[in-house]
Amino acid sequence: MMHYTGLRRWQESLNNGEFSCLDAVNHYIEKIEKDTHNAFVEIFYGEARERATVVDQKIRFGTAGRLAGMIIGIKDNICLKGHRVSAASKILDGFESLFTATVVERLIKEDAIIIGRLNMDEFAMGSTNKTSVYGPALNPHNKAMVPGGSSGGSAAAVAAGLCHAALGSDTGGSVRQPAAFCGIYGMKPSYGRLSRYGLIAFASSLDQIGPLTTNLEDMALLLEVMAGKDPMDSTSSSHAVEPFSEALGSERKYTIGYLTETLEHPALDPEIKQLTLDTLDHLRQAGHTVVEAHLPHLDYLTPVYYIIATAEASSNLARYDGVHFGYRSPNATNMDEVYTLSRTEGFGPEVKRRITLGTFVLSSGFYDAYYGKAQKARRLIVQTTNNIFEKCDFLLTPTTPGTAFPLSKVFDDPTKLYLEDIFTVMANITGIPAISIPMGQHSNGLPIGLQLMAPVFKDFQIIEMADQVSKLSTYNPDLVNK
């Protein structure tokens, strides 16, 4: 039986001839078809099988890359040449990508096998996966619960064992929150650590592609392969790519900070708070120094984030006009109606809400009052964060205020749902790396994730510390309903 526990053991089985890459791809396709959890919006049947055959030949000749045999799904806002990409929106109906995202090219170069496109919130705007034009992905732990968002399909697919790893995008927590809800690892690298070329933009100064995996060894290897300067993305960093895999197994002692404001927040579930405190105690007993830190601006993070994010979305999404590509309204009779009806019919309610809000905060008379102040507040948050990291090496916080909530839950005020991001947006606003680690099981049977944050470009160190924290985990991944 093909049971995936990590790439190293998987490749041993491939090299020993226990099964082939083609056998594995067929196995996973059959598994997806049996119960996709609505995680996949497209399976690359032909290409995945062709690629598997090529990788099998490379394994036989001893020329296979570092990711040989790893089966990966990509979020539906990451481009792969010759395949459709829709960002889970009607406005991109029928659109086929003309190029491949840099991170995907780097995975393929190391002989990873891309098996399909994964469901998401429309244009990465949401925390539930319910805004997708394809309908929501389902949480493998309990199909009545949300998988999180916006990378809900990516998290659900990995947690359900439908692929070995997945790529998502994180603008305000969209990799880490679904990772926490589904009981897997999800990382947002430092801004610029991974190229954004080929990622459909939501908010360009906040977006970052990130991997979701069941173990840290795979996470570290994927970062090694994907990281590095990309001439196609001027915001990608030329900072040296470190051997992230070598971060595993370290016993180095660090200073761990915790934010009092997060643990005292009224929205925080008591069991998640206790798990955070217990983890801090265990780290202290293991020889780490644990210190208290303060972020007095915590309640301002979400408003600052949503002003900046919606403003950038308003600009980025202006290109979807019904003229150049994607959906065009069949009811339009003149050019004005092409624009108006195509965007009205093509975008969902949440995307329209955010475009409208973004247009408002950028409009004449309100720019300084909202967008200008949000940028000043962002600078203050960055400075405060830098000051915190002068006193500690890492911050440990809950990833989310609670566990996954029911798909049927209705939010009369959409801004209340935005508070799901209260602990995660800090990393996007400041550009620092952050990772969600599956740490325990709630009494309701759902997983709990804790978040580790580090100074910018300390991605190597965050893997190093996450490995130590994960050894304290009480989470049992076998409890997932696969």
C-alpha positions, -999 to +999 in steps of 0.1 A: +000+000+000+013+035-009+013+053+024+032+086+023+052+097+054+079+118+038+098+122+005+130+104+017+111+071+025+090+075-006+121+078-028+136+047-012+105+028-022+108+041-058+145+033-060+139-002-046+112-009-073+083-013-048+063+008-072+068+034-099+060+070-102+033+061-128+018+036-103+018+064-077+002+090-100-025+065-110-031+057-073-035+093-063-058+101-093-080+072-082-080+084-047-089+120-058-117+106-080-131+086-051-134+115-028-118+148-038-132+168-008-139+193-036-102+202-031-093+198-068-108+218-096-088+201-123-067+169-125-038+169-150-045+134-161-023+132-192+005+155-182+009+140-147+012+105-162+036+116-189+057+134-164+057+103-141+069+081-170+098+105-176+107+106-139+107+068-138+132+067-166+154+093-148+153+072-116+164+041-136+193+060-151+203+077-118+197+112-131+165+121-111+162+155-093+158+161-056+120+160-057+117+129-079+084+113-074+069+140-052+033+146-062+022+183-058-010+202-063-010+240-070-035+266-060-057+278-088-040+313-088-006+299-097+001+296-135+011+265-154+016+269-192-011+253-213-035+248-184-064+268-172-061+291-142-091+309-128-084+321-093-117+303-086-136+331-103-161+333-132-143+363-146-114+341-157-137+314-172-118+296-200-085+314-195-054+294-203-020+304-190+007+313-215+036+308-191+046+289-159+052+304-125+088+305-115+083+284-084+065+257-104+093+257-130+118+251-102+097+222-088+094+206-122+131+210-129+138+189-098+113+162-111+082+170-090+050+159-106+022+185-107-011+166-104-037+193-106-052+227-097-066+232-062-097+251-050-095+284-032-115+315-022-121+337-053-090+358-060-077+346-026-103+368-008-117+348+021-111+327+051-135+298+044-131+287+008-168+295+004-163+324-021-150+299-047-170+297-079-165+259-076-181+257-042-161+252-009-135+226-004-143+203+026-123+199+058-110+163+059-114+161+097-151+170+094-168+177+061-193+200+078-164+224+086-146+249+066-110+240+055-099+276+060-090+300+033-080+312+009-058+282+003-085+258+015-082+234-013-044+231-009-047+224+028-076+199+024-058+180-004-026+176+017-045+167+049-067+142+031-036+125+015-046+134-021-011+147-028+022+149-010+024+187-008+008+218-022+015+254-030-007+281-017-005+319-015-006+339+017-017+375+017-030+378+053-028+342+066-041+323+036-016+294+039-013+293+077-050+295+087-061+266+065-030+247+076-041+251+112-077+242+104-066+210+086-037+199+109-007+203+086+023+226+082+019+258+063+046+285+058+046+321+046+083+328+038+098+362+041+085+386+015+106+382-016+121+349-006+100+331-033+092+346-067+057+358-072+060+356-110+031+336-122+010+343-092-023+360-099-020+392-078-044+401-050-023+426-030+012+429-044+030+442-013+015+414+009+013+383-014+037+355-009+036+319-022+041+293+004+042+255+007+018+232+027+032+198+038+026+170+063+062+172+077+090+197+081+116+178+061+095+182+029+088+218+038+126+226+041+134+208+008+106+226-011+119+260+002+154+251-009+142+243-044+119+273-049+138+301-032+161+326-048+163+356-070+141+357-101+148+383-129+111+380-137+101+394-103+118+426-093+105+422-057+123+388-053+153+390-030+189+383-039+195+372-003+215+339-004+195+307-004+204+287+027+203+249+029+170+248+048+172+210+051+202+214+074+181+233+099+164+201+110+177+183+141+192+214+158+192+216+196+203+253+197+186+273+224+168+305+216+147+333+232+110+328+225+087+357+230+049+356+234+025+385+228+004+391+259-022+408+237-028+376+217-033+354+248-056+379+264-077+386+233-114+380+240-118+360+207-092+334+217-105+299+224-096+289+260-082+255+249-060+272+223-047+296+249-039+268+273-021+248+246+000+279+238+009+284+275+017+247+279+040+248+248+058+279+262+063+260+295+077+230+277+101+252+257+113+268+290+119+234+305+138+224+274+163+252+281+149+280+259+143+315+274+107+326+273+099+363+275+069+385+275+064+409+246+038+435+238+022+446+205-001+474+216-013+478+180-028+443+177-064+455+172-052+479+145-035+451+124-066+439+107-080+474+098-046+484+084-043+452+065-077+454+049-072+490+038-039+483+021-050+449+007-083+462-008-066+493-022-040+471-040-068+446-051-088+475-066-058+483-088-047+447-096-082+435-105-089+465-129-074+444-157-103+419-157-126+439-180-143+414-203-123+426-232-088+411-232-094+376-218-117+356-196-155+360-192-174+384-213-211+390-206-234+377-234-259+404-225-236+433-234-247+454-265-221+481-263-186+488-249-199+503-216-220+473-210-191+449-218-172+465-189-201+469-165-219+436-171-188+414-174-174+426-141-208+426-124-215+390-135-180+378-134-170+388-098-185+373-067-200+394-038-168+393-016-145+403-044-169+432-054-171+443-018-133+445-015-128+462-049-154+488-038-137+493-005-103+496-021-116+521-047-131+542-019-100+544+002-080+555-029-106+580-040-101+618-040-108+632-005-103+599+013-068+588+002-050+606+030-077+598+056-075+561+050-048+548+027-022+573+037-028+567+074-028+529+069+007+532+053+019+553+083+005+527+107+022+500+087+055+517+092+049+519+129+040+482+131+072+473+113+092+494+137+074+479+167+080+444+154+117+451+148+119+464+184+103+432+197+129+410+178+157+429+195+146+412+227+138+377+213+146+354+184+110+342+177+074+349+186+050+321+194+013+328+190-019+309+182-024+307+144-061+313+147-085+325+175-105+292+172-107+259+153-125+253+120-161+265+121-192+251+103-196+257+066-232+266+075-222+295+098-235+328+085-217+361+093-243+389+091-213+414+093-186+403+069-160+423+088-164+398+118-150+371+095-120+393+088-110+389+124-100+353+116-068+369+104-060+389+136-030+368+145-017+361+110-017+395+092+012+408+112+036+387+092+023+400+059+023+436+069+059+434+081+072+409+055+086+385+081+084+347+078+058+327+097+048+291+100+018+272+114+026+240+132+000+214+140+003+211+178-028+196+193-064+184+191-093+204+205-120+187+226-142+192+195-119+168+176-104+194+153-067+203+150-051+233+166-021+251+150+004+274+167+023+301+148+060+308+149+073+341+136+109+353+131+127+384+118+128+390+081+150+365+061+154+343+092+136+315+072+164+290+080+161+297+118+123+295+117+126+260+102+152+252+129+129+263+157+097+249+142+114+215+142+120+218+180+085+230+187+070+202+166+086+176+188+063+189+216+032+184+195+004+161+208-014+162+175-022+128+159-025+131+121-040+096+119-073+110+133-081+127+100-109+112+080-090+100+049 
